[in-house]
Amino acid sequence: LAVAVIFLSQTIFGMLGNFSVLYHYFFLYCTGQRLRTIDLIVKNLIVANILVLFSGGFHDTVKNFEWHFMDSDFACRFFPYVRVVGRGVSIGTTFLLSVFQAITISPRTAKWAELKVKALKCMVPSVILCWTLNMLVNAIYPMYMSGTLRNRSITNRKDLGHCSAVSHGQPEDSLYAVLLSFPDALCFVLMILASGSTVFILYRHKQRVQNFHRTNISSISSPESRATKTILLLVTTFIFFNILTFICAIILAVFDSIDVFFVKTSAVIIACFPTVSPFLLMSRDSRISRNCFAGIRHSKSP
């Protein structure tokens, strides 16, 4: 019951935070306000967060309350598939955020200006490609999942609590884990490189301002600088939680005998970033909380 309460609390707070950010963008759209170029990626990140929280938090919470219809083959295939797609899109969109922001604050030279124009044109196709690849690559995932209750007599399955997964043996499972983890690891490395480049640009900008003692010569505007620091904080938090998730995923894929408590703990870790990230965005961007409170006041007014 304690684990169920943790899952439920995490899901509720995460959903509230993510829907608050979505409401902010809906408010901007309805009032005709101008969106930033990276807002498209942020919106997709929020949708991915909601998918992870819904498929993971809701599914695991209901299972912990012993509602056995969640042990069915459909539930054990559908919810994990949605969660793994949502997590993949979360990785992809955070990677896109770090890369596009690094390009945005790059030096204002002709070469970089041309790259910025190309990056803006590639933004929508990149987001669509991110969703498409994750849905296609993970389409095989449900084939290896099923309900535990229907497979008690089958020995070549891995018990995941209320669901089970096919076990092909340690060598095959290890290879499968490496193949699935390679794109994530590549994104992490590129994310770190892009974030390092961003930090270097900000550091050089700060030195330039200190040397000349004038802020009006700044090549990076204050809103741009704030947005960059927000994304750096988001990426750092993302990398921290997803390294833990990455380790848990490897353990779940490689080992046949896994304690149910570890399975539940890994589910909590997976949901940490989708729960925390909207509140990071709200704490760094006053527009989000201001628009949410404006909507609440408007709904209460006669």
ZIKA-V572929 format. One record per helix or strand of 2 or more residues. SS is the DSSP state (h for helix, s for strand). FROM is the first residue (numbers start at 1). TO is the last residue. If there is no record, write none. Layout:
<<SS,FROM,TO> <SS,FROM,TO>>
//
This chain:
<<h,2,30> <h,39,64> <h,68,71> <h,73,104> <h,110,144> <s,145,147> <h,148,151> <s,157,159> <s,163,166> <h,170,212> <h,222,254> <h,260,284> <h,286,300>>
//
